[in-house]
Amino acid sequence: MKLSKKFGVVAVAVGLIVGLAPAAQATDLQGSGASFPQLLIEACKVPFAKTTGHSLTYGGGGSGAGKTASDNQTGDVWFSDSPNLNSTARKTLLHIPAVAAPIAILHNLPAKSQLYLSPATAAKIFAGEITRWNDPLIAKDNNRQIKDVIYKKDRNGDVVKDKDGKPVVLRTTTKNVTYTLPNQPIKVIFRADKSGTSANFTAWLKGVAPTLWTKPANDFFATSFPGLINAPTNIGRIVGGNFSAGVSQLAAATKYSITYAEASYGEAYNLKTAAIANASGNFILPTATATGAFLASSTVGSTGFFTFDYNTKEPGAYTLGIVSYMLGDSDYKNKANVPAIKAWANFVISRECTDLGTKDAFIPIEGDLLKIALAAIAKLG
């Protein structure tokens, strides 16, 4: 089904979500998995403890680690940025859509100018075909007339959305941009670990540049890479790092580098964000509104799994979106911790939690997707 309700603007009252009353007995939950929501999880742990009396220790480790821990029931709380389709996944596994966000293409160019990239150009950069910042294709993207999408807003300054949850475009404006890019080599930094972010990023690359990105999307970027990532010409020019924090930290320390991570890491590590062209030809920054427009154009199944339309014609859509799932179970080995696990699941999908994230970095689960999440939480046992 198409998502028929909006993302990120209608507050979810905490009192309407069950399981958040103070606990009679405090439980220390242990969690692991996706690094994308880790900044949000860390921000939410303190109010969660105050609200429920429970605590959470989250070790991260990437979506692959979260899936493995879920398969083995190691700990209590697991997150993944892609569905757990492992052959070892339990039959009692539940996917709870927890939070959405944009993946940003982050760079460390010294100039303050905004960087614009068409999908084809971005794909060639990450495939190692474009190797210098002053390449004619990058120059073409950054010396042209572009459109800015202006959304309609209500009296409170909130973006107005239509019945399908898509932001209403008030008008588009045009402007001429110029950017003299440096004659410097591009250092591509990718996620070397098993990563749901990489799975989503390579799915986008394949979706927007299928003739170049011919291999299937994969949790391992190197596996999806179109060619030999360890070819002699790529050594030292295309390098790997672990976790969103790791690639962001490496990019921050490396001039003329480019990487991909959730938008929240750009602000955390003072990296600049590229505006990416969508299928309507508009260059869009990774904001909550623009990513919500993309998600509203996607199809979601009864399990909460998304089928993304990377080539949507929605004028204001930022098409590099991601949904992170909390992996739950209808038959936990440690039954005593189930009430605390339910309390965390309800808390993490609430606006009380998601509003603690960096502006535009996290998008609350709402509408039809919220119903799917609540139904899955009710099955935890």
C-alpha positions as CSV (number, residue, x, y, z in Angstrom):
1,M,0.0,0.0,0.0
2,K,1.0,3.6,-0.4
3,L,1.7,5.5,2.7
4,S,-1.4,7.6,3.2
5,K,-0.4,9.6,6.2
6,K,2.4,12.1,6.7
7,F,5.8,11.7,8.2
8,G,7.2,14.1,10.7
9,V,4.5,16.7,11.5
10,V,1.7,15.3,13.5
11,A,2.8,14.7,17.0
12,V,2.3,11.3,18.5
13,A,1.1,11.9,22.1
14,V,3.1,9.7,24.4
15,G,0.0,9.0,26.5
16,L,-1.6,7.3,23.5
17,I,1.2,4.8,23.2
18,V,1.0,2.0,25.8
19,G,3.8,0.6,27.9
20,L,5.4,3.9,29.1
21,A,4.2,4.0,32.7
22,P,7.0,3.8,35.4
23,A,8.1,0.2,35.9
24,A,7.6,-1.6,39.2
25,Q,11.0,-3.2,38.7
26,A,13.8,-1.6,36.7
27,T,15.4,-3.5,33.9
28,D,18.8,-2.8,32.2
29,L,18.3,-3.7,28.6
30,Q,21.3,-4.6,26.3
31,G,21.1,-3.5,22.7
32,S,23.2,-3.6,19.5
33,G,23.0,-3.0,15.8
34,A,22.6,-0.2,13.3
35,S,24.7,2.9,13.7
36,F,22.3,5.2,11.9
37,P,19.9,5.5,14.9
38,Q,22.7,5.4,17.5
39,L,22.9,9.2,18.0
40,L,19.1,9.2,18.5
41,I,19.2,6.2,20.8
42,E,21.9,7.9,23.0
43,A,19.8,11.1,23.2
44,C,16.6,9.1,24.2
45,K,18.1,6.9,26.9
46,V,17.9,9.5,29.6
47,P,14.3,10.5,29.2
48,F,13.4,6.8,28.7
49,A,14.9,6.0,32.0
50,K,13.1,8.9,33.7
51,T,9.8,7.9,32.1
52,T,9.9,4.2,32.6
53,G,12.6,3.4,35.2
54,H,14.3,1.1,32.8
55,S,17.7,1.7,31.2
56,L,19.4,0.7,27.9
57,T,23.0,0.1,27.0
58,Y,23.4,0.3,23.2
59,G,26.6,-1.0,21.7
60,G,26.0,-0.3,18.0
61,G,28.2,-2.4,15.8
62,G,26.2,-2.0,12.5
63,S,23.1,-3.6,11.1
64,G,24.9,-6.9,10.5
65,A,25.8,-7.1,14.2
66,G,22.2,-6.4,15.0
67,K,20.8,-9.1,12.8
68,T,23.3,-11.7,14.2
69,A,22.5,-10.7,17.7
70,S,18.8,-11.0,16.9
71,D,19.3,-14.4,15.3
72,N,21.0,-15.6,18.4
73,Q,18.9,-13.6,20.9
74,T,22.1,-12.1,22.3
75,G,20.8,-9.1,24.4
76,D,17.4,-7.6,24.3
77,V,17.2,-4.8,21.7
78,W,18.4,-5.0,18.1
79,F,18.3,-2.5,15.2
80,S,18.9,-2.9,11.5
81,D,18.5,-0.4,8.6
82,S,17.5,-3.2,6.3
83,P,15.2,-6.2,6.8
84,N,16.7,-9.3,8.4
85,L,16.4,-11.8,5.6
86,N,19.2,-14.1,7.0
87,S,18.7,-17.8,6.5
88,T,19.3,-18.0,10.3
89,A,16.5,-15.5,11.2
90,R,14.0,-16.9,13.6
91,K,10.5,-17.6,12.6
92,T,9.3,-15.5,15.5
93,L,11.2,-12.4,14.3
94,L,9.3,-9.2,14.2
95,H,10.3,-6.0,12.3
96,I,9.2,-2.8,14.0
97,P,9.6,0.3,11.8
98,A,11.2,2.7,14.3
99,V,12.5,5.8,12.7
100,A,13.3,7.2,9.2
101,A,16.0,9.5,8.0
102,P,17.9,10.8,4.9
103,I,21.2,9.4,4.0
104,A,23.4,12.3,3.1
105,I,26.3,12.4,0.6
106,L,28.9,14.2,2.8
107,H,32.1,15.9,1.6
108,N,35.1,17.8,2.9
109,L,35.6,20.4,0.2
110,P,37.2,23.6,1.8
111,A,34.9,26.1,0.0
112,K,31.6,27.1,1.5
113,S,29.8,26.8,-1.8
114,Q,26.9,24.4,-2.0
115,L,27.8,21.2,-3.9
116,Y,25.2,19.9,-6.4
117,L,25.3,16.3,-7.8
118,S,23.1,14.5,-10.3
119,P,22.6,10.8,-9.5
120,A,24.7,9.8,-12.5
121,T,27.6,11.9,-11.4
122,A,27.4,10.7,-7.8
123,A,27.3,7.1,-9.1
124,K,30.4,7.6,-11.2
125,I,32.2,9.2,-8.2
126,F,31.5,6.3,-5.9
127,A,32.3,3.8,-8.7
128,G,35.7,5.4,-9.1
129,E,35.1,6.6,-12.7
130,I,35.3,10.3,-11.7
131,T,38.5,10.8,-9.9
132,R,39.0,14.6,-9.6
133,W,36.8,17.3,-8.3
134,N,37.1,19.5,-11.4
135,D,35.8,16.7,-13.7
136,P,33.6,18.2,-16.4
137,L,30.5,16.3,-15.1
138,I,30.8,17.7,-11.6
139,A,31.5,21.2,-13.1
140,K,28.3,20.8,-15.2
141,D,26.2,20.0,-12.2
142,N,27.5,23.1,-10.3
143,N,27.5,25.7,-13.0
144,R,23.9,25.9,-14.3
145,Q,20.4,27.1,-13.6
146,I,18.7,25.1,-10.8
147,K,15.2,25.1,-9.3
148,D,14.4,25.6,-5.7
149,V,11.2,24.0,-4.4
150,I,9.1,26.2,-2.1
151,Y,6.6,24.4,0.1
152,K,3.2,25.7,1.2
153,K,3.1,26.4,5.0
154,D,0.3,26.9,7.5
155,R,-0.1,29.6,10.0
156,N,2.3,27.8,12.4
157,G,5.0,27.6,9.8
158,D,4.5,23.8,9.3
159,V,4.6,22.4,5.8
160,V,1.2,21.6,4.4
161,K,0.7,18.0,3.1
162,D,-1.9,16.5,0.9
163,K,-4.1,13.5,1.6
164,D,-1.2,11.1,0.6
165,G,1.2,12.7,3.0
166,K,3.2,14.6,0.3
167,P,4.2,18.2,0.9
168,V,2.3,20.7,-1.1
169,V,4.6,22.6,-3.5
170,L,3.7,26.3,-3.5
171,R,6.1,27.3,-6.3
172,T,9.5,26.7,-7.7
173,T,12.1,29.4,-8.2
174,T,15.2,29.4,-10.4
175,K,18.7,30.6,-9.8
176,N,22.1,30.4,-11.5
177,V,24.8,28.7,-9.5
178,T,28.6,28.8,-10.1
179,Y,31.3,26.8,-8.3
180,T,34.9,26.6,-9.5
181,L,35.8,23.2,-8.2
182,P,39.4,22.4,-7.1
183,N,41.8,20.4,-9.3
184,Q,42.2,17.8,-6.5
185,P,41.8,14.1,-6.4
186,I,38.6,12.7,-4.8
187,K,39.1,10.4,-1.9
188,V,36.0,8.1,-1.7
189,I,35.3,6.7,1.8
190,F,32.9,3.8,2.0
191,R,31.4,1.6,4.8
192,A,33.6,-1.5,5.0
193,D,31.5,-3.3,7.6
194,K,28.2,-5.0,7.0
195,S,25.8,-2.1,7.0
196,G,22.1,-1.4,6.4
197,T,23.2,2.1,5.3
198,S,25.3,0.6,2.6
199,A,22.4,-1.7,1.5
200,N,20.2,1.3,1.1
201,F,22.9,3.5,-0.5
202,T,23.8,0.8,-3.1
203,A,20.1,0.2,-3.8
204,W,19.7,3.9,-4.6
205,L,22.8,3.8,-6.8
206,K,21.4,0.8,-8.7
207,G,18.0,2.5,-8.9
208,V,19.2,5.8,-10.3
209,A,22.2,4.6,-12.4
210,P,21.4,1.0,-13.4
211,T,23.7,0.9,-16.5
212,L,26.7,1.8,-14.3
213,W,25.8,0.2,-11.0
214,T,25.0,-3.3,-12.4
215,K,25.5,-5.4,-9.3
216,P,22.7,-5.9,-6.8
217,A,22.5,-3.9,-3.6
218,N,24.3,-5.4,-0.7
219,D,25.0,-4.8,3.0
220,F,28.7,-4.8,2.0
221,F,29.5,-1.8,-0.3
222,A,32.5,-3.6,-1.8
223,T,30.3,-6.5,-2.9
224,S,28.0,-4.2,-4.8
225,F,30.8,-2.1,-6.2
226,P,30.8,-2.3,-10.0
227,G,34.3,-3.6,-10.6
228,L,37.2,-4.6,-8.4
229,I,37.3,-2.2,-5.4
230,N,40.9,-3.4,-4.7
231,A,42.1,-2.8,-8.2
232,P,45.6,-1.1,-8.2
233,T,44.0,2.2,-9.5
234,N,41.7,2.3,-6.5
235,I,44.3,1.6,-3.8
236,G,44.5,4.6,-1.5
237,R,41.8,6.4,-3.5
238,I,38.8,4.4,-2.4
239,V,39.1,3.4,1.3
240,G,36.9,1.8,3.8
241,G,35.9,2.7,7.4
242,N,33.6,1.1,9.9
243,F,30.3,2.4,11.1
244,S,28.7,5.8,10.3
245,A,30.8,7.5,12.9
246,G,34.0,5.9,11.5
247,V,33.5,7.0,7.9
248,S,32.4,10.5,9.0
249,Q,35.4,10.9,11.3
250,L,37.7,9.8,8.5
251,A,36.1,12.1,6.0
252,A,36.4,15.0,8.5
253,A,40.1,14.3,8.8
254,T,40.6,14.0,5.0
255,K,40.4,17.0,2.7
256,Y,38.7,16.5,-0.6
257,S,37.0,13.4,0.6
258,I,33.4,12.2,0.0
259,T,31.3,9.6,1.9
260,Y,27.8,8.6,2.8
261,A,26.1,8.5,6.2
262,E,22.9,9.5,7.8
263,A,22.5,13.3,7.8
264,S,22.9,13.6,11.6
265,Y,26.6,12.6,11.2
266,G,27.3,15.5,8.9
267,E,26.5,18.0,11.6
268,A,28.2,15.9,14.2
269,Y,31.5,16.0,12.3
270,N,31.2,19.4,10.5
271,L,30.9,17.9,7.1
272,K,29.1,19.6,4.2
273,T,26.1,18.0,2.5
274,A,25.5,17.7,-1.2
275,A,22.2,18.5,-2.8
276,I,21.1,15.6,-5.0
277,A,18.9,15.9,-8.2
278,N,15.7,13.9,-8.3
279,A,13.9,12.6,-11.4
280,S,12.1,15.9,-11.7
281,G,15.5,17.6,-12.2
282,N,15.3,19.5,-8.9
283,F,18.4,19.5,-6.6
284,I,17.2,18.7,-3.1
285,L,18.9,18.8,0.3
286,P,18.4,16.0,2.8
287,T,15.7,17.5,5.0
288,A,12.9,15.8,6.9
289,T,10.3,17.3,4.6
290,A,12.0,16.3,1.4
291,T,12.7,12.8,2.7
292,G,9.1,12.5,3.9
293,A,8.0,13.3,0.3
294,F,10.1,10.4,-0.9
295,L,8.8,8.0,1.7
296,A,5.2,9.0,1.0
297,S,5.8,8.1,-2.7
298,S,7.0,4.7,-1.7
299,T,5.0,1.5,-1.2
300,V,5.0,-0.3,2.2
301,G,3.8,-3.8,2.9
302,S,1.9,-5.2,5.8
303,T,5.3,-6.1,7.5
304,G,6.5,-2.5,7.2
305,F,9.0,-3.3,4.5
306,F,9.4,-0.5,2.0
307,T,9.6,-0.7,-1.8
308,F,11.3,2.6,-2.6
309,D,10.6,4.6,-5.8
310,Y,14.0,6.1,-6.5
311,N,12.8,7.7,-9.7
312,T,9.6,9.3,-8.3
313,K,8.6,12.5,-10.1
314,E,7.5,14.1,-6.8
315,P,9.2,17.6,-7.3
316,G,10.4,18.0,-3.7
317,A,11.5,14.5,-3.0
318,Y,15.0,13.7,-1.6
319,T,15.3,10.1,-2.8
320,L,18.0,8.8,-0.5
321,G,15.8,7.8,2.4
322,I,16.2,5.1,5.0
323,V,14.0,3.3,7.5
324,S,15.5,1.7,10.6
325,Y,13.8,-1.3,12.1
326,M,13.9,-2.5,15.7
327,L,14.1,-6.3,15.5
328,G,11.8,-7.9,18.0
329,D,10.6,-11.4,18.9
330,S,7.2,-12.9,19.7
331,D,9.0,-15.6,21.8
332,Y,11.9,-14.1,23.8
333,K,14.0,-16.5,25.8
334,N,14.1,-14.0,28.7
335,K,10.4,-13.4,29.3
336,A,11.1,-11.2,32.3
337,N,12.6,-8.4,30.1
338,V,9.6,-8.3,27.7
339,P,7.7,-5.5,29.5
340,A,10.9,-3.3,29.4
341,I,11.5,-4.2,25.7
342,K,7.9,-3.2,24.9
343,A,8.4,0.1,26.8
344,W,11.5,0.9,24.8
345,A,9.9,0.0,21.5
346,N,7.0,2.4,22.3
347,F,9.3,5.1,23.5
348,V,11.7,5.1,20.5
349,I,8.8,5.5,18.0
350,S,7.3,8.4,20.0
351,R,7.8,12.1,19.2
352,E,9.3,12.4,22.8
353,C,12.2,10.5,21.4
354,T,12.5,11.5,17.8
355,D,12.2,15.2,18.6
356,L,15.5,14.9,20.5
357,G,17.3,14.2,17.2
358,T,19.2,16.8,15.2
359,K,16.9,19.0,13.1
360,D,16.0,17.3,9.8
361,A,18.0,14.2,10.7
362,F,15.2,11.9,12.0
363,I,11.7,11.5,10.8
364,P,9.0,10.1,13.2
365,I,7.1,7.0,12.2
366,E,3.5,8.1,11.7
367,G,0.2,7.3,9.9
368,D,-0.1,3.8,8.4
369,L,3.4,2.9,9.2
370,L,2.8,3.8,12.9
371,K,-0.1,1.4,12.9
372,I,2.2,-1.4,11.5
373,A,4.8,-0.6,14.2
374,L,2.2,-0.7,17.1
375,A,0.8,-3.9,15.8
376,A,4.3,-5.5,15.8
377,I,5.0,-4.2,19.3
378,A,1.8,-5.7,20.6
379,K,3.1,-9.2,19.4
380,L,6.3,-8.9,21.5
381,G,6.3,-11.7,24.0
